[in-house]
Every structure is written in structure tokens, then in C-alpha cells.
Amino acid sequence: MDDLARIAADAADGDPLAAATLVRETQSDVWRLCAALGDRDSADDLTQETYLRAFAALHRFEGRSSLRTWLLAIARRVCADAVRSRRRRRLTLVRDTADLELLASDATADAVGEGAAVTDLLARLDADRREAFVLTQLLGLSYAEAAEVADCPVGTIRSRVARARADLVTSLSGVSEGADRRDAAHS
């Protein structure tokens, strides 16, 4: 049993210091995953929901995977639930094509407004590829751990990461070419 699993066991037994330590030790990874799979505006809420679910189920943690992997799998499900819920709300709110066009233009404005190139590039990736890339390249999970979090085979994770890298290279090439054209126009 590793240190984090021991802390989790103490937290499950009701130790408030262990619960606080567990959150402190894992919060940055959970938040980064929620920000990547959801969005930065809702990452705090998604992270909080992740810990609410995790603490409610902590007594059922069996140690078949690392606690970090178990917690990130919960975060992934929280994000998926939020996306489904948001889609249902949009479908309920959208009455005609004009409403749908307004929603689409708002999503584009948010991506540009964020101002961070990395966030924008990640947002352009297919959701499955973004998830695999964030889990392995940003959060540092092994392919096997990422496969466990994403509930798919290791080969699928490897393929998604490779395709995500190719997509990012293509996107970066487009950004570079656009910058070169702007620079040439200002010369």
C-alpha cells in the first residue's frame, strides 16, 4: 500500500486531516484533467464534484489500481456527465436554427477569448484524443494507467495519443504559416 492509499484509508475512516491531505496531493491533476475535458470556467466545479463522489465512494476503493488512477477515472466520468448534461440543456433551449447559430458563435468567442495557445490547440482535438493526450502527456500517466482511466485498451490510448500529436503538429503548422503571412504583409 503506497502513501496515498494509506492517506485515503485514513480519510475513509473519518480523519479530516487525511482527507485534506488527499485533496492537496491530488487536486492539481484532477483540476487539469477537468479543465482539459470540460473547460477552465467549470474546472473548479467539476473538481469539487469529483471529490464529492470520491469521498462518498472512498470506503469502496479496493486498491486494484493506484488511488490517483481511480480518482482520475472518477473525474473523467464527472466531466462526461457534465458534457451530457450541457448537451441536454442546449437541446432543450435551442428552438430554431438561429438559436443554434448563436450557441456556435459563443463557443468560438470563448476559445479565442481564453488567449492561451495551448488551451486553444487542445480544444481543437477530438475529445477522445484530447483525453488520451492530457492523461499521458500532461498528467504523466503511463499508457496502461490512461487506458484504465479511459476504460479502453492500451493500444487505443497509444493510437489516440499518436493521432493527437499529428493533429497538434498540423494545427501548429497552420498557425506558423498564418504568422509568416502576417509578418510578410507588415514588412
MDAnalysis code that builds the backbone (N, CA, C; Angstrom):
import MDAnalysis as mda
import numpy as np

u = mda.Universe.empty(561, n_residues=187, atom_resindex=np.repeat(np.arange(187), 3), trajectory=True)
u.add_TopologyAttr("name", ["N", "CA", "C"] * 187)
u.add_TopologyAttr("resid", np.arange(1, 188))
u.add_TopologyAttr("resname", ["MET", "ASP", "ASP", "LEU", "ALA", "ARG", "ILE", "ALA", "ALA", "ASP", "ALA", "ALA", "ASP", "GLY", "ASP", "PRO", "LEU", "ALA", "ALA", "ALA", "THR", "LEU", "VAL", "ARG", "GLU", "THR", "GLN", "SER", "ASP", "VAL", "TRP", "ARG", "LEU", "CYS", "ALA", "ALA", "LEU", "GLY", "ASP", "ARG", "ASP", "SER", "ALA", "ASP", "ASP", "LEU", "THR", "GLN", "GLU", "THR", "TYR", "LEU", "ARG", "ALA", "PHE", "ALA", "ALA", "LEU", "HIS", "ARG", "PHE", "GLU", "GLY", "ARG", "SER", "SER", "LEU", "ARG", "THR", "TRP", "LEU", "LEU", "ALA", "ILE", "ALA", "ARG", "ARG", "VAL", "CYS", "ALA", "ASP", "ALA", "VAL", "ARG", "SER", "ARG", "ARG", "ARG", "ARG", "ARG", "LEU", "THR", "LEU", "VAL", "ARG", "ASP", "THR", "ALA", "ASP", "LEU", "GLU", "LEU", "LEU", "ALA", "SER", "ASP", "ALA", "THR", "ALA", "ASP", "ALA", "VAL", "GLY", "GLU", "GLY", "ALA", "ALA", "VAL", "THR", "ASP", "LEU", "LEU", "ALA", "ARG", "LEU", "ASP", "ALA", "ASP", "ARG", "ARG", "GLU", "ALA", "PHE", "VAL", "LEU", "THR", "GLN", "LEU", "LEU", "GLY", "LEU", "SER", "TYR", "ALA", "GLU", "ALA", "ALA", "GLU", "VAL", "ALA", "ASP", "CYS", "PRO", "VAL", "GLY", "THR", "ILE", "ARG", "SER", "ARG", "VAL", "ALA", "ARG", "ALA", "ARG", "ALA", "ASP", "LEU", "VAL", "THR", "SER", "LEU", "SER", "GLY", "VAL", "SER", "GLU", "GLY", "ALA", "ASP", "ARG", "ARG", "ASP", "ALA", "ALA", "HIS", "SER"])
u.atoms.positions = np.array([
    [0.855, -1.177, 0.000],
    [0.000, 0.000, 0.000],
    [0.900, 1.239, 0.000],
    [0.699, 2.136, -0.981],
    [1.517, 3.343, -1.044],
    [0.982, 4.419, -0.091],
    [1.714, 5.516, 0.022],
    [1.355, 6.581, 0.963],
    [-0.035, 7.148, 0.682],
    [-0.340, 7.371, -0.594],
    [-1.635, 7.942, -0.955],
    [-2.776, 6.996, -0.591],
    [-2.575, 5.715, -0.770],
    [-3.605, 4.734, -0.412],
    [-3.807, 4.705, 1.104],
    [-2.708, 4.838, 1.854],
    [-2.824, 4.898, 3.323],
    [-3.595, 6.143, 3.759],
    [-3.282, 7.266, 3.116],
    [-3.985, 8.516, 3.422],
    [-5.470, 8.357, 3.108],
    [-5.772, 7.720, 1.979],
    [-7.166, 7.504, 1.591],
    [-7.891, 6.615, 2.594],
    [-7.198, 5.587, 3.068],
    [-7.809, 4.698, 4.067],
    [-8.116, 5.464, 5.347],
    [-7.203, 6.324, 5.760],
    [-7.441, 7.151, 6.948],
    [-8.599, 8.119, 6.705],
    [-8.661, 8.692, 5.512],
    [-9.758, 9.606, 5.180],
    [-11.092, 8.862, 5.189],
    [-11.102, 7.644, 4.682],
    [-12.326, 6.832, 4.680],
    [-12.776, 6.519, 6.095],
    [-11.811, 6.436, 7.020],
    [-12.139, 6.191, 8.430],
    [-12.570, 7.453, 9.160],
    [-12.603, 8.589, 8.431],
    [-13.111, 9.823, 9.024],
    [-12.069, 10.811, 9.493],
    [-10.811, 10.597, 9.176],
    [-9.751, 11.528, 9.580],
    [-9.776, 12.763, 8.677],
    [-10.152, 13.937, 9.219],
    [-10.259, 15.141, 8.387],
    [-8.902, 15.623, 7.861],
    [-7.835, 15.410, 8.615],
    [-6.505, 15.804, 8.129],
    [-6.076, 14.937, 6.950],
    [-6.402, 13.668, 7.006],
    [-6.089, 12.771, 5.891],
    [-6.890, 13.172, 4.655],
    [-8.146, 13.550, 4.844],
    [-8.982, 13.990, 3.715],
    [-8.386, 15.238, 3.076],
    [-7.960, 16.190, 3.910],
    [-7.363, 17.418, 3.384],
    [-6.049, 17.115, 2.662],
    [-5.267, 16.203, 3.204],
    [-4.003, 15.813, 2.571],
    [-4.255, 15.135, 1.229],
    [-5.251, 14.282, 1.183],
    [-5.599, 13.595, -0.059],
    [-5.947, 14.608, -1.152],
    [-6.763, 15.587, -0.809],
    [-7.138, 16.618, -1.785],
    [-5.903, 17.408, -2.201],
    [-5.103, 17.832, -1.248],
    [-3.914, 18.638, -1.544],
    [-2.953, 17.881, -2.469],
    [-2.796, 16.595, -2.251],
    [-1.854, 15.793, -3.046],
    [-2.342, 15.485, -4.462],
    [-3.634, 15.535, -4.687],
    [-4.178, 15.105, -5.984],
    [-4.923, 16.200, -6.749],
    [-5.191, 17.300, -6.106],
    [-6.066, 18.319, -6.689],
    [-5.550, 18.891, -8.007],
    [-4.268, 19.143, -8.135],
    [-3.783, 19.757, -9.375],
    [-4.010, 18.837, -10.572],
    [-3.780, 17.546, -10.412],
    [-4.018, 16.609, -11.520],
    [-5.501, 16.520, -11.859],
    [-6.346, 16.451, -10.844],
    [-7.796, 16.376, -11.079],
    [-8.265, 17.646, -11.778],
    [-7.815, 18.795, -11.308],
    [-8.244, 20.063, -11.908],
    [-7.785, 20.158, -13.361],
    [-6.532, 19.784, -13.632],
    [-6.022, 19.863, -15.000],
    [-6.809, 18.957, -15.940],
    [-7.174, 17.773, -15.484],
    [-7.979, 16.878, -16.319],
    [-9.361, 17.481, -16.556],
    [-9.974, 18.010, -15.514],
    [-11.301, 18.622, -15.653],
    [-11.254, 19.832, -16.587],
    [-10.192, 20.632, -16.493],
    [-10.059, 21.792, -17.374],
    [-9.879, 21.366, -18.821],
    [-9.172, 20.268, -19.036],
    [-8.930, 19.795, -20.397],
    [-10.148, 19.107, -20.995],
    [-10.871, 18.346, -20.193],
    [-12.028, 17.612, -20.717],
    [-13.298, 18.462, -20.700],
    [-13.378, 19.352, -19.753],
    [-14.518, 20.265, -19.685],
    [-14.075, 21.600, -20.244],
    [-13.983, 22.587, -19.379],
    [-13.405, 23.869, -19.748],
    [-12.909, 24.553, -18.483],
    [-12.075, 25.569, -18.644],
    [-11.471, 26.232, -17.485],
    [-12.516, 26.886, -16.591],
    [-13.592, 27.372, -17.180],
    [-14.622, 28.044, -16.389],
    [-15.329, 27.094, -15.433],
    [-15.472, 25.847, -15.809],
    [-16.183, 24.900, -14.953],
    [-15.253, 23.915, -14.242],
    [-13.942, 24.049, -14.433],
    [-12.982, 23.095, -13.847],
    [-13.072, 23.049, -12.324],
    [-13.259, 24.189, -11.682],
    [-13.366, 24.188, -10.218],
    [-14.588, 23.394, -9.761],
    [-15.717, 23.619, -10.417],
    [-16.936, 22.897, -10.054],
    [-16.807, 21.403, -10.338],
    [-16.204, 21.065, -11.479],
    [-16.023, 19.656, -11.834],
    [-15.069, 18.966, -10.858],
    [-14.044, 19.686, -10.434],
    [-13.098, 19.140, -9.454],
    [-13.802, 18.891, -8.128],
    [-14.604, 19.852, -7.716],
    [-15.341, 19.686, -6.461],
    [-16.296, 18.499, -6.541],
    [-16.987, 18.360, -7.654],
    [-17.899, 17.230, -7.835],
    [-17.130, 15.902, -7.814],
    [-15.938, 15.916, -8.391],
    [-15.098, 14.708, -8.375],
    [-14.806, 14.282, -6.941],
    [-14.407, 15.232, -6.106],
    [-14.089, 14.886, -4.720],
    [-15.333, 14.506, -3.922],
    [-16.460, 15.114, -4.230],
    [-17.697, 14.703, -3.552],
    [-17.999, 13.234, -3.844],
    [-17.891, 12.861, -5.112],
    [-18.141, 11.461, -5.490],
    [-17.078, 10.533, -4.913],
    [-15.829, 10.980, -4.965],
    [-14.738, 10.126, -4.482],
    [-14.855, 9.872, -2.985],
    [-15.137, 10.906, -2.202],
    [-15.227, 10.701, -0.760],
    [-16.441, 9.850, -0.396],
    [-17.499, 9.957, -1.182],
    [-18.665, 9.107, -0.929],
    [-18.355, 7.635, -1.218],
    [-17.411, 7.386, -2.125],
    [-17.086, 6.013, -2.521],
    [-15.749, 5.534, -1.966],
    [-15.082, 6.353, -1.199],
    [-13.740, 6.032, -0.724],
    [-13.669, 4.707, 0.039],
    [-14.704, 4.402, 0.774],
    [-14.723, 3.141, 1.530],
    [-14.772, 1.911, 0.608],
    [-15.139, 2.137, -0.672],
    [-15.202, 1.032, -1.629],
    [-13.924, 0.889, -2.464],
    [-12.958, 1.807, -2.274],
    [-11.707, 1.716, -3.027],
    [-10.985, 0.439, -2.624],
    [-10.720, -0.427, -3.617],
    [-10.148, -1.746, -3.342],
    [-8.653, -1.835, -3.627],
    [-8.075, -0.803, -4.198],
    [-6.649, -0.828, -4.470],
    [-6.245, -1.638, -5.686],
    [-7.191, -1.964, -6.574],
    [-6.841, -2.707, -7.791],
    [-6.028, -1.837, -8.749],
    [-6.146, -0.538, -8.601],
    [-5.326, 0.423, -9.350],
    [-4.788, 1.412, -8.333],
    [-3.959, 2.329, -8.788],
    [-3.476, 3.344, -7.855],
    [-4.639, 4.276, -7.511],
    [-4.548, 4.914, -6.379],
    [-5.600, 5.835, -5.974],
    [-5.717, 6.974, -6.978],
    [-4.579, 7.428, -7.475],
    [-4.581, 8.519, -8.460],
    [-5.357, 8.112, -9.708],
    [-5.132, 6.912, -10.209],
    [-5.841, 6.413, -11.387],
    [-7.333, 6.314, -11.099],
    [-7.689, 5.796, -9.936],
    [-9.091, 5.671, -9.527],
    [-9.749, 7.046, -9.479],
    [-9.064, 8.021, -8.910],
    [-9.605, 9.375, -8.780],
    [-9.759, 10.045, -10.144],
    [-8.791, 9.856, -11.031],
    [-8.886, 10.444, -12.374],
    [-9.997, 9.785, -13.188],
    [-10.262, 8.517, -12.949],
    [-11.385, 7.855, -13.620],
    [-12.709, 8.474, -13.158],
    [-12.788, 8.788, -11.882],
    [-13.996, 9.467, -11.373],
    [-14.119, 10.844, -12.026],
    [-13.001, 11.573, -12.107],
    [-13.020, 12.901, -12.733],
    [-13.471, 12.814, -14.186],
    [-13.020, 11.793, -14.880],
    [-13.419, 11.606, -16.280],
    [-14.932, 11.406, -16.382],
    [-15.484, 10.598, -15.484],
    [-16.940, 10.369, -15.503],
    [-17.704, 11.639, -15.140],
    [-17.183, 12.415, -14.203],
    [-17.816, 13.684, -13.834],
    [-17.848, 14.611, -15.048],
    [-16.745, 14.695, -15.767],
    [-16.686, 15.547, -16.962],
    [-17.643, 15.051, -18.044],
    [-17.693, 13.748, -18.239],
    [-18.607, 13.182, -19.239],
    [-20.061, 13.482, -18.865],
    [-20.382, 13.345, -17.589],
    [-21.741, 13.667, -17.141],
    [-22.061, 15.140, -17.377],
    [-21.092, 16.017, -17.128],
    [-21.307, 17.456, -17.326],
    [-21.529, 17.778, -18.798],
    [-20.761, 17.137, -19.671],
    [-20.926, 17.362, -21.109],
    [-22.307, 16.890, -21.556],
    [-22.710, 15.707, -21.106],
    [-24.046, 15.198, -21.465],
    [-25.134, 16.123, -20.952],
    [-24.994, 16.586, -19.742],
    [-25.984, 17.486, -19.153],
    [-26.060, 18.803, -19.931],
    [-24.892, 19.327, -20.300],
    [-24.848, 20.579, -21.061],
    [-25.514, 20.393, -22.418],
    [-25.270, 19.251, -23.070],
    [-25.906, 18.980, -24.369],
    [-27.420, 18.908, -24.233],
    [-27.882, 18.237, -23.178],
    [-29.335, 18.141, -22.968],
    [-29.942, 19.520, -22.766],
    [-29.266, 20.362, -21.983],
    [-29.778, 21.724, -21.763],
    [-29.808, 22.499, -23.060],
    [-28.743, 22.365, -23.871],
    [-28.715, 23.076, -25.151],
    [-29.846, 22.614, -26.048],
    [-30.065, 21.305, -26.118],
    [-31.137, 20.790, -26.971],
    [-32.491, 21.293, -26.497],
    [-32.653, 21.423, -25.194],
    [-33.904, 21.927, -24.648],
    [-34.072, 23.410, -24.952],
    [-32.970, 24.157, -24.901],
    [-33.031, 25.598, -25.088],
    [-33.096, 26.015, -26.550],
    [-32.533, 25.207, -27.430],
    [-32.472, 25.564, -28.841],
    [-33.819, 25.269, -29.494],
    [-34.436, 26.320, -30.011],
    [-35.760, 26.170, -30.617],
    [-35.704, 26.231, -32.150],
    [-34.752, 26.963, -32.679],
    [-34.649, 27.028, -34.131],
    [-33.185, 27.215, -34.539],
    [-32.952, 27.313, -35.839],
    [-31.596, 27.402, -36.369],
    [-30.880, 28.655, -35.877],
    [-31.586, 29.755, -35.732],
    [-30.961, 30.997, -35.270],
    [-30.384, 30.825, -33.865],
    [-31.103, 30.126, -32.986],
    [-30.588, 29.870, -31.641],
    [-29.330, 29.016, -31.695],
    [-29.327, 28.019, -32.574],
    [-28.176, 27.142, -32.715],
    [-26.949, 27.921, -33.203],
    [-27.156, 28.852, -34.152],
    [-26.047, 29.668, -34.655],
    [-25.486, 30.566, -33.561],
    [-26.344, 31.102, -32.698],
    [-25.869, 31.913, -31.573],
    [-24.993, 31.096, -30.640],
    [-25.400, 29.863, -30.355],
    [-24.602, 28.992, -29.486],
    [-23.245, 28.697, -30.115],
    [-23.229, 28.430, -31.402],
    [-21.973, 28.114, -32.087],
    [-21.033, 29.307, -32.072],
    [-21.544, 30.511, -32.269],
    [-20.669, 31.680, -32.278],
    [-20.128, 31.970, -30.884],
    [-20.899, 31.710, -29.826],
    [-20.416, 31.907, -28.459],
    [-19.267, 30.967, -28.145],
    [-19.349, 29.717, -28.605],
    [-18.291, 28.745, -28.338],
    [-16.985, 29.193, -28.985],
    [-17.048, 29.733, -30.193],
    [-15.857, 30.219, -30.875],
    [-15.275, 31.411, -30.138],
    [-16.119, 32.323, -29.682],
    [-15.639, 33.508, -28.970],
    [-14.937, 33.110, -27.682],
    [-15.463, 32.105, -26.974],
    [-14.831, 31.668, -25.729],
    [-13.432, 31.121, -25.988],
    [-13.265, 30.333, -27.046],
    [-11.960, 29.736, -27.338],
    [-10.940, 30.824, -27.657],
    [-11.343, 31.833, -28.418],
    [-10.439, 32.924, -28.771],
    [-10.162, 33.775, -27.547],
    [-11.195, 34.007, -26.731],
    [-11.072, 34.844, -25.548],
    [-10.154, 34.278, -24.496],
    [-9.992, 32.982, -24.456],
    [-9.121, 32.376, -23.447],
    [-7.683, 32.831, -23.601],
    [-7.266, 33.063, -24.834],
    [-5.953, 33.641, -25.065],
    [-4.775, 32.697, -24.943],
    [-4.953, 31.497, -24.460],
    [-3.824, 30.574, -24.299],
    [-3.761, 29.668, -25.514],
    [-2.631, 29.684, -26.196],
    [-2.489, 28.898, -27.417],
    [-2.611, 27.406, -27.149],
    [-2.041, 26.931, -26.071],
    [-2.098, 25.503, -25.767],
    [-3.533, 25.071, -25.520],
    [-4.260, 25.858, -24.755],
    [-5.643, 25.528, -24.464],
    [-6.461, 25.502, -25.744],
    [-6.204, 26.470, -26.603],
    [-6.922, 26.529, -27.874],
    [-6.606, 25.322, -28.745],
    [-5.330, 24.959, -28.819],
    [-4.948, 23.803, -29.629],
    [-5.544, 22.515, -29.071],
    [-5.512, 22.351, -27.754],
    [-6.098, 21.151, -27.148],
    [-7.601, 21.097, -27.386],
    [-8.243, 22.237, -27.333],
    [-9.693, 22.279, -27.532],
    [-10.086, 21.853, -28.941],
    [-9.180, 22.011, -29.884],
    [-9.468, 21.634, -31.274],
    [-9.395, 20.123, -31.497],
    [-8.753, 19.432, -30.573],
    [-8.627, 17.987, -30.725],
    [-9.960, 17.296, -30.497],
    [-10.138, 16.173, -31.148],
    [-11.262, 15.294, -30.887],
    [-11.241, 14.943, -29.393],
    [-12.389, 14.829, -28.759],
    [-12.464, 14.618, -27.308],
    [-11.684, 13.390, -26.843],
    [-11.771, 12.285, -27.571],
    [-11.047, 11.074, -27.182],
    [-9.534, 11.274, -27.275],
    [-9.098, 11.964, -28.330],
    [-7.669, 12.219, -28.497],
    [-7.165, 13.186, -27.431],
    [-7.956, 14.222, -27.141],
    [-7.579, 15.192, -26.113],
    [-7.439, 14.496, -24.760],
    [-8.399, 13.640, -24.440],
    [-8.360, 12.920, -23.178],
    [-7.088, 12.078, -23.070],
    [-6.784, 11.306, -24.097],
    [-5.593, 10.445, -24.085],
    [-4.321, 11.280, -23.991],
    [-4.276, 12.373, -24.732],
    [-3.090, 13.238, -24.725],
    [-2.897, 13.879, -23.347],
    [-3.950, 14.399, -22.770],
    [-3.848, 15.046, -21.458],
    [-3.425, 14.041, -20.395],
    [-4.043, 12.864, -20.400],
    [-3.703, 11.849, -19.393],
    [-2.241, 11.433, -19.466],
    [-1.728, 11.233, -20.686],
    [-0.361, 10.715, -20.808],
    [0.691, 11.812, -20.878],
    [0.433, 12.863, -21.625],
    [1.469, 13.867, -21.869],
    [1.460, 15.000, -20.852],
    [0.311, 15.363, -20.337],
    [0.245, 16.459, -19.371],
    [0.214, 15.963, -17.932],
    [-0.535, 14.901, -17.684],
    [-0.625, 14.380, -16.321],
    [0.416, 13.303, -16.037],
    [1.060, 12.801, -17.083],
    [2.164, 11.869, -16.904],
    [1.772, 10.439, -16.577],
    [0.530, 10.052, -16.840],
    [0.134, 8.677, -16.606],
    [0.775, 7.783, -17.655],
    [1.044, 6.553, -17.280],
    [1.530, 5.580, -18.264],
    [0.363, 5.264, -19.204],
    [0.685, 4.644, -20.327],
    [-0.388, 4.267, -21.251],
    [-1.361, 3.296, -20.584],
    [-0.844, 2.394, -19.781],
    [-1.713, 1.433, -19.093],
    [-2.643, 2.138, -18.106],
    [-2.107, 3.097, -17.346],
    [-2.945, 3.837, -16.405],
    [-3.991, 4.672, -17.143],
    [-3.575, 5.310, -18.228],
    [-4.510, 6.111, -19.019],
    [-5.615, 5.230, -19.599],
    [-5.256, 4.040, -20.034],
    [-6.252, 3.114, -20.570],
    [-7.257, 2.734, -19.498],
    [-6.773, 2.560, -18.283],
    [-7.669, 2.229, -17.175],
    [-8.621, 3.391, -16.876],
    [-8.087, 4.607, -16.864],
    [-8.922, 5.793, -16.619],
    [-9.959, 5.940, -17.725],
    [-9.525, 5.785, -18.967],
    [-10.421, 5.978, -20.119],
    [-11.284, 4.763, -20.411],
    [-11.036, 3.666, -19.715],
    [-11.801, 2.437, -19.889],
    [-11.757, 1.938, -21.334],
    [-10.520, 1.813, -21.840],
    [-10.320, 1.300, -23.195],
    [-8.977, 0.564, -23.236],
    [-8.692, -0.172, -24.312],
    [-7.425, -0.900, -24.408],
    [-6.216, 0.041, -24.519],
    [-5.058, -0.441, -24.102],
    [-3.823, 0.341, -24.155],
    [-3.518, 0.765, -25.593],
    [-3.720, -0.137, -26.537],
    [-3.466, 0.183, -27.938],
    [-4.305, 1.355, -28.429],
    [-5.513, 1.464, -27.926],
    [-6.387, 2.577, -28.297],
    [-5.809, 3.888, -27.780],
    [-5.295, 3.857, -26.546],
    [-4.676, 5.062, -25.983],
    [-3.461, 5.459, -26.819],
    [-2.613, 4.481, -27.149],
    [-1.425, 4.775, -27.955],
    [-1.821, 5.410, -29.287],
    [-2.826, 4.856, -29.919],
    [-3.296, 5.367, -31.204],
    [-3.847, 6.782, -31.062],
    [-4.636, 7.012, -30.023],
    [-5.227, 8.347, -29.812],
    [-4.147, 9.386, -29.538],
    [-3.135, 9.015, -28.769],
    [-2.047, 9.951, -28.480],
    [-1.281, 10.266, -29.765],
    [-0.987, 9.250, -30.557],
    [-0.264, 9.464, -31.812],
    [-1.059, 10.371, -32.746],
    [-2.348, 10.120, -32.836],
    [-3.191, 10.959, -33.698],
    [-3.314, 12.379, -33.145],
    [-3.377, 12.508, -31.828],
    [-3.439, 13.841, -31.203],
    [-2.166, 14.620, -31.515],
    [-1.024, 13.951, -31.405],
    [0.250, 14.609, -31.738],
    [0.258, 15.075, -33.183],
    [-0.209, 14.212, -34.088],
    [-0.251, 14.577, -35.508],
    [-1.195, 15.765, -35.724],
    [-2.339, 15.746, -35.065],
    [-3.287, 16.858, -35.176],
    [-2.676, 18.155, -34.657],
    [-1.954, 18.068, -33.531],
    [-1.317, 19.264, -32.963],
    [-0.238, 19.808, -33.886],
    [0.554, 18.918, -34.496],
    [1.585, 19.357, -35.439],
    [0.939, 20.054, -36.624],
    [-0.142, 19.493, -37.134],
    [-0.854, 20.107, -38.250],
    [-1.402, 21.473, -37.855],
    [-2.000, 21.554, -36.677],
    [-2.533, 22.833, -36.199],
    [-1.428, 23.858, -36.027],
    [-0.305, 23.443, -35.462],
    [0.816, 24.361, -35.272],
    [1.385, 24.820, -36.609],
    [1.403, 23.944, -37.605],
    [1.874, 24.331, -38.931],
    [0.977, 25.411, -39.509],
    [-0.319, 25.275, -39.322],
    [-1.262, 26.283, -39.804],
    [-1.075, 27.613, -39.104],
    [-0.798, 27.580, -37.805],
    [-0.572, 28.810, -37.044],
    [0.705, 29.482, -37.525],
    [1.772, 28.701, -37.738],
    [3.053, 29.252, -38.188],
    [2.911, 29.891, -39.561],
    [2.214, 29.214, -40.486],
    [2.041, 29.757, -41.828],
    [1.260, 31.061, -41.784],
    [0.235, 31.128, -40.947],
    [-0.545, 32.360, -40.808],
    [0.295, 33.488, -40.251],
    [1.164, 33.194, -39.278],
    [2.035, 34.219, -38.694],
    [3.060, 34.702, -39.724],
    [3.587, 33.762, -40.531],
    [4.548, 34.142, -41.565],
    [3.907, 35.075, -42.582],
    [2.667, 34.805, -42.964],
    [1.963, 35.667, -43.922],
    [1.742, 37.052, -43.329],
    [1.375, 37.123, -42.032],
    [1.160, 38.428, -41.391],
    [2.474, 39.193, -41.307],
    [3.565, 38.501, -40.968],
    [4.866, 39.155, -40.883],
    [5.294, 39.697, -42.241],
    [5.084, 38.929, -43.298],
    [5.450, 39.363, -44.644],
    [4.626, 40.574, -45.062],
    [3.362, 40.632, -44.657],
    [2.491, 41.742, -45.018],
    [2.929, 43.026, -44.310],
    [3.549, 42.901, -43.153],
    [3.973, 44.081, -42.402],
    [5.383, 44.504, -42.725],
    [6.077, 43.775, -43.610],
    [7.469, 44.104, -43.950],
    [7.550, 45.250, -44.892],
])
